[in-house]
Structure formats: C-alpha cells, structure tokens
Amino acid sequence: MSKRNYNYSVNYYLCPMHTMEDKKAAFERLLTIMDDLRSQCPWDKKQTMQTLRHLTIEEVYELTDAIMENDVQEVRKELGDIILHMVFYAKIASETNEFDIADVLNGICEKLIHRHPHIYGDVKVQDAAEVSQNWEKLKLKEGNKSVLGGVPTSLPALIKSMRIQEKARAVGFDWEKEEQVFEKVEEELREFKIEVENGEQTKAEDEFGDLLFALVNYARFKNINPEEALERTNKKFIRRFQFMEEKIKENSLSFDHLSLDEMDVFWNEAKQKGL
C-alpha cells in the first residue's frame, strides 16, 4: 500500500480562519489517517476501548491544565488529542458494526436539536436559567429516572457536588437567598468542630463532607467555580513552596535543620514577590 503524503506546514496550523469546506476536509483527513493507523500501526491495531480509557482521562486533564493556564495554543493541541480519541473509539466500534463516527455525530446533532426547542422549535425562554430548566425536563421526558441520574459516578467529588447542585437548581430545588446558604456553612462548621472536639472520627468526616458541600453551594451563589478556585490555590502553593525550596538550597540549608518560623521567612518572601 502506498503511503499518503501529508504536508504538515506551519501555515496549515496557524491559519486563523477556515471555511466550512476546510473544516470538512480536515475532519476527513483525520478519519483517513485513523483508518491507516488502525490497519498498519502495531500499537494502534491492538488498542481497545478499555485500553484507551485511562489515556482519554489523562488527555482531558491535560486539556483542563491548559485551560487553567490560559494557554490557547496548548488548548488547541489538547483538543486535537481528545478528538483523536473520539474518532478512535468510533473506529473500533465500526469494526464490529456497532456504530461509526457518523452515528456519533448524527446522534449528538439530534440531541442538541431536541434539547433546544427555543432554537429549533416554538418554545420561548427568558434566560440561560430557563434553558437549563427545560433541558432537565426534556431529559426526564426522554426516560431518565432522576434529574441526578446524568451525574457520572466516577466524577471527582468536588466537581460531582457542583453538578448535583446545578441539576437540583434547574428544577427549582435551591435556596432562595445567598445569606441562607452562608448560614448553612456556619452551621456545618459548628457541627464539624463539635465532632472534632468529641473525638468522633467517623462523625467528624461526615460533618466535614457536609461542610464542603455547603461551601460548594455558597460558591455557586457567588458565581465561583470551586474546582477552579481550589486549583488556583494548589498552583499558588506549589509556586511558593518551590520558591522556598530554591532559597533553602541557595543558602546551603535543609528542611531538617529549619524551624517553621525560619521556613516562613522564605514563604513570606515568595508572597511579597507575588508568587
């Protein structure tokens, strides 16, 4: 079989605008390459949906890292990796005649049309909140047994709590005022402290979970994404800690021979530098 000659020019990737025909051609190009890899590459030939799963999860996290860093070019590259995985899964399924990429694309198109009757029908909406409410009602009409049924069980707990609360809000189950939510945070904090003081480990863990859930709820009322906020704090801590490590090394010191107060000198220097 002759090898196809694909010219990966810089201009191809950096062109700011493409026509619909360009986009179709690019997608067809990817599908053709996927066919080649699946039939000729030893590694690609042996992959299954199960072996790809953990790699897909990794790619999604790499995308979120790029988004958090506001690195648009890295976002572009990571999106390419994820699209490749989607095409890969569809290719594997097509080999057993279960479905192919056309089924995947047509399926999502039909769902989007059905879930947006204010665009493709005669339904009127006032705002984004009403769109979300209609979305959840339509899902229930489609056969979903619970509003919360669409929340993946394997989601990280913090993100899962966000999605649970958002879905409950979409059907009207929510606090009326943010002051009520903050009062709930304070209540959960008091209950957590009581169990800690009582030495009740299991109860303390339960109350800590309630406290986190309440904090996520309050963050939602303040339009704060708790996952992103916590990740920014993680990154900030890493920058400051690594600065402290560098200063300790520069001064020929070690953690073993420094008190917490002495470490704080370097930590505060990092804060002053805006790290």
N, C-alpha and C positions, 0 to 999 in steps of 0.2 A: 504493500500500500504506500503510495507516495505521501510524503509529508507536506502539510499545508504551510505556506509561507506567510506568517503573520508579522507585520511590521509594527513593532511597539514604539512608535515615535513619540517624542515629548509633546508635540503639538496635539496628538490624538488625545492625550490625557488632560491637557491644560486648556482645551477649548472651553470657554465659559458657557457657550450656548450650543445646543444641538437641536436639530429638527426632529419631528416625530419619526421620520424615516431613519435618521441616525440612531435613535434610541432603539427602534425595532431591529436594526442591523446589528447593534451592539449586543442585544439580548440573543439574537440568533447566533451570533459568533460564539457567545458563551455556551449555548446549547451544543453547538458543533464541537467545541473543544471538550466539553464534558463527555460527549459520545466517544471522542478519540481516546481520552484518558481511561474511560471505563473499559474500552476494548483492548488497549495496548499497554497501559501502565500497570506493572505488577502490584504496586501499592493500592492504586485506585480500584483495581479489579477485585481485591479481597475485602473491601470495606462493606459493612452492613449498616443498617440504621442504628443498631446497638453500638457498634464501634465508633460511629460518628458522633453519638450523643454527647459524650463528655467534651469532645472537641468543639462542638457547637456552643455549649455552655461557656467554654473558655473564650470563644470569639465574641460572644455577647458581652462578656465582662470587659474585654479589650475595647469594645465599642463604647461602653459606658465610661471607661477611663478616658478615652479620647474626648468624649463629650464634656466630662468634668474639667478637663484641661483646656477646653475650648480650642482644640487643635483640629481645625476644619479639614485640613489635608489628611490627617490621620483618621478622622471620621470617614472620609471618602474611601480610604483603603480598607477600613474595617467593615464598612457596609458591603464592599466587594466580596470580602471573605464570607460574610453571612449569606449574601445572595448565592454564592457558590454552593454553600451547604444546602440551601433550599433546593437548588437545581439538582444537587447530588441525591437528596432524598427522593425527589420525584423520579430521577433516572432509575434508581434502584427499584422503586415501586413499579415502574413501567415494564421492567424485565419480567415481572410475574403477572402482568396485565391487571394490576390492581388500580392504578391510576397513573396519569402522567402530568407533566407541567401544565398542559392546557386545562386539565381538570382542576388543578390547584388554582390557577388564575381565574378561570370562569367561576369557580366556587366562591372566591373572595369577592369577585365583582357582583355576583348575585346577592351575597350577604350585605354588601355595602348599599346596594340599591334598595334592598328590602328594609334595612335599618335606617335609611334616610328618606322617609316619606315626605319630609318637608322640602326635599330637593327633587325627588323623582315622583312625588305624588301631590296631593292637595292639602296635606297637613300644614298647619301654621304653628310656628314656635316663636317665643319671645326672646329667648337667650340660650346660652350653652347649657345651663342647668336643666332647662326643659328638654333639650335634645337628649341629655343623659337619662332623664326620667323615661322618655319614650323608648330609648334604647333598651332599658331594663325590662319595660313592659312587653316589648316585642320579643325579647328573649324568652320570657315566661310563656308567651303565646306559642312560641316555636317548640315548646315541650320541656324547657328547663324546669326542674322541680323546685329550685330555690334561686333566689336572687344572688345568693353567695356561692352557688354551685360552680360558677365560672372562675373562681379564685383557685389557681393551682395549689395543690397541697405542698408541693416542693419549693414554693417561693420562700426566700429568706423571711424570717418572722417580721422584721420591721416593715418591709415592703408589703407583706401579706396584711398586716394590720391596717395599713393605709388603704389598700384595695377593699378590704372588708368594710371599712368606714365609708368610703366613697360610694360603694354599692348600696349600703343601707341608706345613705343620704339620698340617693337617686329615687328611692321610693318613699321619701318623707320621714324616715326614722332617724331623727337627728335632734340635737339640742337647738333651742331657739336663739340663745344668746351666748356669745363667747365667754361672758362672765360666769355663766353656769358651768362651762367646761373647765375654766380655771379653778373654780371652787371644787370641782371633782378631782383635779390634780392635787390640790391641797389636802383633800380628804384622803386620797390614796397614799399620799406621802405620810400623813399622820398614822395611817393603819400599818404602813410598812415599818415605820420607826417603832411602833408598839411591838410588833412581832420580832424585830431585831433585838429589842431590849429584853423580850421574854425568852430569847434564845431558841425560838421556834423556827428551825431552818426551813422546813417544807412550807410552813405558812408564810414565812418571810419571802420565799421565792414566789409564791402565789401573789402576794401583795406587790412585789416588785414588778411582776408581769402586768398587774392591774395599773400600776403607776406608769409604766412605759406606754401602755395602751392609751391612758388618759393624756399623756404628753403628746402622743402622735395625734390624738383628736384635737388638742388645742393648737398644735402646729398647723393642722388643716384649716382651722378657723382663721389663723393668721397668715394664710397663704404661704406657709413654709413647708418645703418638702423635707421631712425629717431624714430621709435617706441621704439626700444631697448635703444637708446641713451637717450630719454626722461624718460624712466622708470628707468634707472640707476640714472639719476638726481633726480627723485622722491624719490628713495630709499635713496640716499645720503642726501637729505634734511630731510627726516624722521629721519635718524640716528643722524644728527646734532641737530635737534630740540629736539629730545627725550633726548639727552645728556644735552642740555641746561635746559630742564625741571628738570632733575635729579640734576643738580648743583644748580638750584634755590631752589629746595626742601631741599637739603643738607644744604644750607645756611639760611634756615628758611625764605626765601623771597617769593614774589609772583609777577606775571606779572603786577598786578595793581600798584605796587609800584616801578617798574623799568623803567628807560628810555630806549630808543632804544640803546643808547651808552652803557649802562650797560649790556643790553642783549647781545650786540655784543662781550663783553669780553668773555662770555661763548661760544658764537658761534665760535669765533676765536680759543678758546682753543680746541674745537671739531675739527676744521680744522687742527690744529697743531698735533693732535693725529691721523690724517689720517682717520677720520670718514667721 
